[in-house]
Amino acid sequence: MRSGTAVRTVGGMQPKTLIAYASKHGSTQEVAEQVAQTLRDSGLDVDVRPASSVDDVDAYDALVIGGALYMGHWHRDARRLLSRVSEELGDRPVFVFGMGPMDLEDKSVEDARKQVDHALAKVPDVEPVSVAIFGGVVHPDELHFPFNRMPETDARDPEAIRAWADDIAAVLQARRTAPSRT
């Protein structure tokens, strides 16, 4: 993780973190909500919103963005959000997660990370503090052929998600208490 200067406040308001998610069937939203709860439990102020509903990030001091991985790509709404707000991010810390591998084998996670890294490469101004890959969820009854033939899977690891969120909270708390560099 990279370090930064003290967190800036917006118009003297308390720092607030935005967690934006891009989900097709809801599991990425569930992970976003889990991350949000961990940050709230650490005393941080958090908003959770669909990535497609975010026009700007002026009201936020930090951004967490998560997107599902489909067919070799990070969710379009996550990519579009980063593209829309990349210039606004400035020195705000950004944390990114992708969801999708059907198992947590090294090769599956590595392949998923390449998909997220490919998307991030298109917004070179954005340098995430941390990037995480979490296992995906498949509910075949919600999918169309041929994907409805896949086995039911939930490869999410709640402890790994919580640990990553705890790391985010630690970074944001440290930035909040660090002396400002002016």
N, C-alpha and C positions, 0 to 999 in steps of 0.2 A: 504494500500500500504506500502511496506517496503522501507526504505531509504537506501542509499548506499553512497559510497565515490564519489568523483568528477569523472565525466566521463573522461575516458582515451581517448587520441587521438591516431590515427593509424599513426605512422611515422611522427608525427607533423602535420598531416592533420586535417582539421576541422572535428568535430564529424559528423557521418552520421548514419542515422537509416535505417534499412532494414525492409520493410513490405513485408512479404512472405504470399501468400494466396494459399489455396487449394480449388478449386471450380470445380463443375461438370457442372453447367449450367450458370455460370457467375455472380450470385448475390453476392457471397463472394468476387469476384474481385471488384465489384462495391463498396462494403463496404470498402475494402482495399484502393481503390482510394479515397474514401471520407475521411478516416482517414489520408491518405497521404496529401490531400489538407489542412486539418486542421493543420497538423504539419508544412507544408510549410508556411501557413498563419502566423504561430507563429515564423517564421524565421529559421526553422530547415531544414537541408538537408536530403532528403529522396529518397530512391530507392524503387520501387514496382516491385516484381517479383513473378512468380509462384514458389511455394515451391519446386516443382520437379526440378527446374532449379538451385537451390542453392546447391553448393557443400561445401562451407565453408563460414564463417562469419568474416574472418579476417579483412576485410575492413570496418566493421561496429562496432559502439560503442553501439548500442541498437538494439533489435529485437522485432518486432511485428509480430505475426504469427496468421493467421486466417484460420479456416477450416469449411467447411460445415459439418453438421451432417446428416448421412444417416443410416437408418436401425440400430439405436442404437450405432453408432460409429462415432467418429470424423474422418474426411477425412484421408485416408491412406497417402496421400502426406504430410499432416501436421505432422502426427505421425512420419513418416520416417525422415522428416527434423529435428525434435527435437532429434530423436535418433542419426542422423548423426553428429549433431553439439553440442550436450549437453556438451561434454568436452571442447569445444572451448569457451563456453559462459562465463566461469569464473565469473567475477563480473559485466558483462554487464547486464543492466536491460532488462528483457523479459516481454512482455505483450502479452496476449493470448485472442483470441475471437473465439467463436463458433457461427454458424448460423444454425437455423433449426426449432425451434418450430414454429408451424403454427399459434400460438397465443401467447400472452404474459401473459397468466394466470400463477399464481404462480406455480402451479403443472407442467405445461409445461416447464417453465424456470428451475425449480428445476431438472426435469428429464434430460434436456439438459445439465445442469451444471454437473450432475453426469457422463455423457458420456465424457465430456472434462476432468473432474477430473480423471476418469479411465485411460484415455490416458496419462495424466500428471504423474500419479503414476508410470508409466513404465520408466520414466526418472527422478528419484529422485534428481539428481543433479540440475535440473532446478526448480527454485522457482520463478514463475512469480510475478512481482510486482502487477499485476492486471489481473483478468480474467473476461471477459464480455460475456454475451449471448445475441445475437440479434435475432429477429424474422426472419424466413425464407421466402422463396419465392417458390411458386408452379405455374408453367405454365403447365397445364395438356397436352397441345398439344405437349410438348417436351418430354413427358414421355411415357413409355411402360405400357401395361396392367399389373397389375390392377391400377397402380398409375395414369394413364391417366383419371381415373374416379373421381379423387379428385377435389374439387372445386379450382378455381383460387384464389390464396392467396398471399398477400405481407404484411407480419407482421413486416417488418423493421420499425424502429422508427428513422428517421434521426436526431431528436433532441437528443436522447439517444446516438447515435453513435457519434455525434459531442461533446457531453458532455464528453464521455469517451476519445475521442481523445484530447480534451482540457486538461483533467487530465494527459494524457501521456505527452503532451507538457509541462505542468507545472513541472512534475517530471524531464523531460530531461533538461529543462531550469535551474532548481535548481541545478542539478548535474553539469551542464556546468559552473555555476558561483560559486559553492562551492569550498573552498580551497582544494587542493589536499592533501591527507594523504599519506605521503611517509615514 
